[in-house]
Amino acid sequence: MTGEATSISGDPPSNLYYKPGLRRNRTNRIFTLLSGLFSFVAILPLILVLTYVIFKGATRLSISLFTMLPPPPGLDGGGIGNAILGTIIVTCIAGMIAIPVGVGGGIYLAEYAREGAFSRFIRFGTNVLSGVPSIITGVFVYDIIVSSRIILGSSYSAIAGGVALSILMLPTVIKTTDEGLKLVPDNLRKGALGVGASKFVTITHITLPMAFTPIATGVVLSVARAAGETAPLIFTALFSYYWPSGSDAFFNPIATLSVLIYNFSTQPYQVQNELAWAASFILVVFILAMNILSRWIGHLTSK
Amino acid sequence: MPTGVQKELYVLRRRPAYEKFVDSSFRTIAISMASMVALILVAILIVVFWGSLESMGRYGWKFLVTSNWNPVDDEYGVLTAIYGTAVTSLLSLLIAIPLGVGTAIFITESFIPTRAKNIIGLMIELLAAIPSVVLGLWAIFVMEPFLRPLLSFLYIYFGWIPFFSTQPMGPGMTPAILILVVMILPIITAISRDSLNQVPISLRQAAYGVGATRWSTIINVILPAAISGIAGGVLLALGRAMGETMAVTMIIGNSNNFSWSLLGPGNTIAAMLANQFGEADGTQVSSLYYAAFILMVITLAVNIVSQWLVKRLSLKY
């Protein structure tokens, strides 16, 4: 035992200093470098995509972009006004369906459901539904709404597109509502019920307002995601070269930014390609703004 | 009359009937809203299965192993698209796992200041927010022209390998794989980051205490502790990669002819649906439903396994 002790203390004190030449330290440095490199590679696409979208899209920005219709193939000028309006309409329809249903479902899961087979199945179903490929949602809505002409005999329509997008939004809204309501302290619930409030009043006046921030964040994020979705729209909302007009706007094919990008990117005309870049720019700006808005909502109330 | 008021205060008041009605109908509404999820899920399965019945009866299992997609002769087999789906999603996963997990380690360990970590984390999240159609546009006009000389190099020098046996002429499998990497990287990074953050600090302190270096701690202690979450995230990303439609449709070339080559055009089930579903009729529609059903079943299975992994295998501390 003494031999061991002396052999340790007998070595020069430099033994305790960091030795960069040791194999373990060299490995350490290599791995650190590698992971730093990987992080750089991971953020590179974002930088490149944003640069190109700004570079190619923002240069095409003008008033007529927002006020004019896309030109016929081969002609110059024009804008994407109808697609901007169409994206707003279709996303609003989707929100009007998905937000009440999603918040309602979330309220059930968080406030009413007991640990049972039904609520477990709903939670499981929510997760599974969020993993269903978006193109299959499109196929589904095409089958039940477009080809069956169930809504006032219209086939491709803004409503069909909105329904398809709402199916995509639903799981996000339910999950964030559920999780947001669970964060509300139970004391508040008990207090409200204790002074004689009904369950309905407790939820609408106490717990929902308390959980507003996380729910709003989730809703904003799901709207941003829906606005950029294309696959469910290509055979539900289809596309249109005209303005959505009056009451017919909901029952006719409608242009959206995302479908416009898809259609115009594969056309062999420079003007159309430029419009696709401009549409990308508007879409990306909108989506990033929504993302930052949701962060800001969260930040505002955390103080 | 002070005594009267006193008495009024202590009278047991029953809840009015309308209030009870509001209460119970609110509950009913909430339950029916929640049931919508289950209803939609079951309806999707039924609709897709129903649509595919004709093609299922006609081709059976042969549909999965033949690559003849011919609307003129009314003969359909989906092997090309299945091969494309499998190859693009698995290869993109192979590239995205080291990148995503490496990034997650880099932004959870203290290599760089917290501020820089948060900025990288934010950028990864914003990458996830970019619509796939915009990534597709970028892939068509920027990435693919940039890649083509590199891929031509592969073709010229390694063309004897079946995977590199066609001359890159434009859209193809390789750009599709790379764009999928961009799309699933944020998922893997975000979930790995969360599960790495959940590893208790005492494990790390114990490892450092017995003299482990930082990376031997990460590899031998922290990663094994977080592996269930990471594996769940990887499977989730696999599901997303298989179902991803727009960017892949725009860049993969949509060829119905089977080829082993990764440099030439190919197809995936999702891309095939996006391209042909709107204009198809007759047996082709049913065959597309059949393909959609296959895709649906595979992604469902992957998603369920990933949920199970996260739930069952997560270490409890």
HADDOCK unambig.tbl for C-alpha pairs under 7 A between the chains (distance, minus, plus):
assign (segid A and resid 28 and name CA) (segid B and resid 214 and name CA) 6.98 0.50 0.50
assign (segid A and resid 28 and name CA) (segid B and resid 215 and name CA) 5.64 0.50 0.50
assign (segid A and resid 35 and name CA) (segid B and resid 102 and name CA) 4.85 0.50 0.50
assign (segid A and resid 35 and name CA) (segid B and resid 103 and name CA) 6.02 0.50 0.50
assign (segid A and resid 35 and name CA) (segid B and resid 106 and name CA) 5.76 0.50 0.50
assign (segid A and resid 36 and name CA) (segid B and resid 106 and name CA) 6.29 0.50 0.50
assign (segid A and resid 38 and name CA) (segid B and resid 99 and name CA) 5.17 0.50 0.50
assign (segid A and resid 38 and name CA) (segid B and resid 102 and name CA) 6.00 0.50 0.50
assign (segid A and resid 38 and name CA) (segid B and resid 103 and name CA) 5.80 0.50 0.50
assign (segid A and resid 39 and name CA) (segid B and resid 102 and name CA) 6.93 0.50 0.50
assign (segid A and resid 39 and name CA) (segid B and resid 103 and name CA) 4.48 0.50 0.50
assign (segid A and resid 39 and name CA) (segid B and resid 106 and name CA) 7.00 0.50 0.50
assign (segid A and resid 42 and name CA) (segid B and resid 99 and name CA) 6.65 0.50 0.50
assign (segid A and resid 43 and name CA) (segid B and resid 123 and name CA) 6.45 0.50 0.50
assign (segid A and resid 43 and name CA) (segid B and resid 124 and name CA) 6.29 0.50 0.50
assign (segid A and resid 45 and name CA) (segid B and resid 182 and name CA) 6.81 0.50 0.50
assign (segid A and resid 46 and name CA) (segid B and resid 127 and name CA) 5.44 0.50 0.50
assign (segid A and resid 49 and name CA) (segid B and resid 138 and name CA) 6.55 0.50 0.50
assign (segid A and resid 101 and name CA) (segid B and resid 33 and name CA) 5.10 0.50 0.50
assign (segid A and resid 104 and name CA) (segid B and resid 30 and name CA) 4.71 0.50 0.50
assign (segid A and resid 104 and name CA) (segid B and resid 33 and name CA) 5.50 0.50 0.50
assign (segid A and resid 104 and name CA) (segid B and resid 34 and name CA) 6.78 0.50 0.50
assign (segid A and resid 105 and name CA) (segid B and resid 30 and name CA) 5.55 0.50 0.50
assign (segid A and resid 105 and name CA) (segid B and resid 31 and name CA) 6.65 0.50 0.50
assign (segid A and resid 105 and name CA) (segid B and resid 33 and name CA) 4.82 0.50 0.50
assign (segid A and resid 105 and name CA) (segid B and resid 34 and name CA) 3.80 0.50 0.50
assign (segid A and resid 107 and name CA) (segid B and resid 30 and name CA) 6.48 0.50 0.50
assign (segid A and resid 108 and name CA) (segid B and resid 30 and name CA) 5.08 0.50 0.50
assign (segid A and resid 108 and name CA) (segid B and resid 31 and name CA) 5.80 0.50 0.50
assign (segid A and resid 108 and name CA) (segid B and resid 34 and name CA) 6.56 0.50 0.50
assign (segid A and resid 122 and name CA) (segid B and resid 34 and name CA) 6.78 0.50 0.50
assign (segid A and resid 122 and name CA) (segid B and resid 37 and name CA) 6.81 0.50 0.50
assign (segid A and resid 122 and name CA) (segid B and resid 38 and name CA) 6.28 0.50 0.50
assign (segid A and resid 125 and name CA) (segid B and resid 37 and name CA) 6.44 0.50 0.50
assign (segid A and resid 125 and name CA) (segid B and resid 38 and name CA) 5.88 0.50 0.50
assign (segid A and resid 126 and name CA) (segid B and resid 37 and name CA) 6.34 0.50 0.50
assign (segid A and resid 128 and name CA) (segid B and resid 300 and name CA) 6.75 0.50 0.50
assign (segid A and resid 128 and name CA) (segid B and resid 303 and name CA) 6.44 0.50 0.50
assign (segid A and resid 129 and name CA) (segid B and resid 41 and name CA) 6.36 0.50 0.50
assign (segid A and resid 131 and name CA) (segid B and resid 239 and name CA) 6.93 0.50 0.50
assign (segid A and resid 131 and name CA) (segid B and resid 240 and name CA) 6.99 0.50 0.50
assign (segid A and resid 131 and name CA) (segid B and resid 303 and name CA) 6.49 0.50 0.50
assign (segid A and resid 132 and name CA) (segid B and resid 296 and name CA) 6.93 0.50 0.50
assign (segid A and resid 132 and name CA) (segid B and resid 299 and name CA) 6.93 0.50 0.50
assign (segid A and resid 133 and name CA) (segid B and resid 243 and name CA) 4.54 0.50 0.50
assign (segid A and resid 133 and name CA) (segid B and resid 244 and name CA) 6.64 0.50 0.50
assign (segid A and resid 135 and name CA) (segid B and resid 245 and name CA) 6.58 0.50 0.50
assign (segid A and resid 135 and name CA) (segid B and resid 270 and name CA) 6.53 0.50 0.50
assign (segid A and resid 135 and name CA) (segid B and resid 274 and name CA) 6.94 0.50 0.50
assign (segid A and resid 136 and name CA) (segid B and resid 292 and name CA) 6.70 0.50 0.50
assign (segid A and resid 140 and name CA) (segid B and resid 44 and name CA) 5.82 0.50 0.50
assign (segid A and resid 140 and name CA) (segid B and resid 47 and name CA) 6.56 0.50 0.50
assign (segid A and resid 198 and name CA) (segid B and resid 23 and name CA) 6.90 0.50 0.50
assign (segid A and resid 199 and name CA) (segid B and resid 23 and name CA) 6.46 0.50 0.50
assign (segid A and resid 200 and name CA) (segid B and resid 23 and name CA) 5.17 0.50 0.50
assign (segid A and resid 200 and name CA) (segid B and resid 26 and name CA) 6.71 0.50 0.50
assign (segid A and resid 225 and name CA) (segid B and resid 129 and name CA) 6.88 0.50 0.50
assign (segid A and resid 228 and name CA) (segid B and resid 131 and name CA) 4.91 0.50 0.50
assign (segid A and resid 229 and name CA) (segid B and resid 131 and name CA) 6.54 0.50 0.50
assign (segid A and resid 230 and name CA) (segid B and resid 133 and name CA) 6.79 0.50 0.50
assign (segid A and resid 230 and name CA) (segid B and resid 246 and name CA) 6.82 0.50 0.50
assign (segid A and resid 231 and name CA) (segid B and resid 245 and name CA) 6.40 0.50 0.50
assign (segid A and resid 231 and name CA) (segid B and resid 246 and name CA) 6.11 0.50 0.50
assign (segid A and resid 231 and name CA) (segid B and resid 274 and name CA) 6.90 0.50 0.50
assign (segid A and resid 235 and name CA) (segid B and resid 278 and name CA) 5.79 0.50 0.50
assign (segid A and resid 258 and name CA) (segid B and resid 133 and name CA) 6.55 0.50 0.50
assign (segid A and resid 261 and name CA) (segid B and resid 133 and name CA) 6.88 0.50 0.50
assign (segid A and resid 262 and name CA) (segid B and resid 133 and name CA) 6.37 0.50 0.50
assign (segid A and resid 265 and name CA) (segid B and resid 137 and name CA) 6.28 0.50 0.50
assign (segid A and resid 280 and name CA) (segid B and resid 134 and name CA) 5.87 0.50 0.50
assign (segid A and resid 284 and name CA) (segid B and resid 130 and name CA) 6.50 0.50 0.50
